[in-house]
Amino acid sequence: MESNRRDFLKLTGIGSLGLAGASLLSSCSDQKDAQSNLNHIEEQAAKQYTPQFNMHGYSAPAIDVVRIGAIGLGGRGSGNMRRLAQIDGVEIRALCDLEPDNTEAAAESVRHFDFEPELYSGHEDEWKKLCEQDDLDLIIIGTPWHLHAPQAIYAMEQGKHVAVEVPIAVTVEECWQLVETSERTRKHCMMMSNPNYGDFNMMTLGMARDGYLGDIIHGEGAYIHDLMRSHNFTHRYHNMWRLKENATRDGNLYPTHGLGSLCQAMDINNGDQMDYLVSVSSNDFMMGKTAVELAAEDPAFEQFVGAKFRGNLNTSIIKTKKGRTIMLQHDVTSPRPGVRFDLLSGTEGIVQNRPPRFSRSYGGWVSDSEFADLREKYTPEISKRVGDIARQIGGHGGIDTLMSWRLVDCLRNGIPLDMSVYDGVLWSVIAPLSEWSVANNGRPINVPDFTGGNWQTNGRLMDIELEHGGNTGIKPV
Ligand SMILES: NC(=O)c1ccc[n+]([C@@H]2O[C@H](COP(=O)([O-])OP(=O)(O)OC[C@H]3O[C@@H](n4cnc5c(N)ncnc54)[C@H](O)[C@@H]3O)[C@@H](O)[C@H]2O)c1
């Protein structure tokens, strides 16, 4: 068992994560030690911070042609490159993946668009050379979670803007480091939160901003996606990194998909702020058994036998400083339909996804035709202008393309990005905070204020009506 633990540390890089990963490994044998090893999370969460500069709403100098490098070209990163290659004013100049085959495959897909990027591969630190390449403006990071923050920090230190896959960081310490580095270098550090560009999410944001729901009281979001046999217990991910996360940490490991658009609709980071969180996990009823079953057929799964897997369903509740609540759930194992669920409840009505519907009374949901009128009214300009092309190019039904297009468009126009570094870290920090609360029988933990109080005066981001910019072209294949 001891060598299994060492394998986890070595193979996932969790040993370099800081205390969070390591403490959960020790929790395999001693729950009490695990709790005390997580104490640093509570300390980091209580930190008071004076910002050096406010990156919320920051406009970097306009960049006419955005020269892009990418690190991590697996399932997600390679798709990001194909989509970005179709946006005007983009040059794909550098690509890096640990695996030469992945690097070459991504290069081949962008050669189709006449780009001839520098390639970096074959060693786990090659990505540093990409960050050091002089002729890059933006680095896209699509590696396993534990590499996100170190790579983003290094890239910003080299003078590059960064856009990072979800979650942007895995520890509270890393969240603080990202904020500090972004403020000091004045480089954008955006988490690529694609669900914020979903039709339903943007419609809900429009309704909330218009006051159609009244005062928002409560939101609910979830990442409920049965990935067990199709993804996590397979060889699909590099070095089984995702299964290793699930075998060493217990909490809401993937909070950002449910949370991002709720926060924007509730003006979190610009008008309200998270205050504290409580979190409880069920036990694991499935993953431990599956590991035993698969290990009998495939030795690669032997390292997971006896691991202390994450509880199957985690529920976390956040209270905001203005007295509103958010409920978040995470479950990537139980067999049930659905990927995400979103709900926003206000003093004048409630809107809910899956299926999309709206109600303003106890009497029931409004009719389909009334809902269609609401959809029409609250379909934002960004969808009208590029929604059809984005759907053709694709990526979760087009939302990935919309997000990439808007990122490039903002950089080219020198206008604020739709999501700031404070959004990325706040939506990601729920994972380590929930780990602490789960390990402490659901006790409350403070949510750090990464804005250092600026949430009280910050304005809104996420310009779905394209009041600024919106003039970048995009071409389907
Ligand atoms: N927003 C979304 O909808 C969405 C969907 C899928 C994945 N993701 C995120 O994208 C990220 C990647 O997920 P994935 O499914 O592509 O995983 P993956 O395992 O398919 O890809 C990760 C890639 O990183 C590479 N890599 C590992 N270590 C490296 C190093 N030191 N230097 C360079 N490259 C290295 C691997 O070789 C692999 O190609 C994760 O953060 C995940 O959460 C987001």
Residues whose N, C-alpha, C, O or C-beta is under 5 A from the ligand:
A	BS01	LIG	G72 L73 G74 G75 R76 G77 C96 D97 L98 E99 N102 H123 E124 W127 G142 T143 P144 W145 E165 V166 P167 M192 N194 R236 Y237 H238
